[in-house]
Amino acid sequence: MNYQQYLIRDPQICGGELVIKGTRVTLRTILASLAEGATIDEILKDFPTVTEPAVRAVIAFAATSAEED
């Protein structure tokens, strides 16, 4: 998956944290929700500006990052 089309880091948005493009929802927020047991559908309800492909991009990014470490 090309997660780069869904994620952006901009110093003007959320202090430069990685966020889903077009939102102020951080990667950390999505991963924390998943870690707490939230489903993708629950995340989409909690964050209406986020799309399912964007949540999947967050997961792909986290998996890729874990492989690199």
C-alpha positions, 0 to 999 in steps of 0.5 A: 500500500502506498501510505504516503498518499494518505499521510503528511508531516507539516510543521504548521499542523499538530506541531509537525506530527504525522497526520492523515492528509486533510485532517488534524487526526494524528497517526498516534491517535489512530494507533491508540484507538486501535490498541484500545480495541476500536474497530475501523468502523468505530474510528470512522464514526469517531473521526468523520474526516478520516476514510477507511483507506487512510486508517489502513494506510496508518496500519501499513505505515506502522507495520513498515516502521516496525519492520525497519526497526 
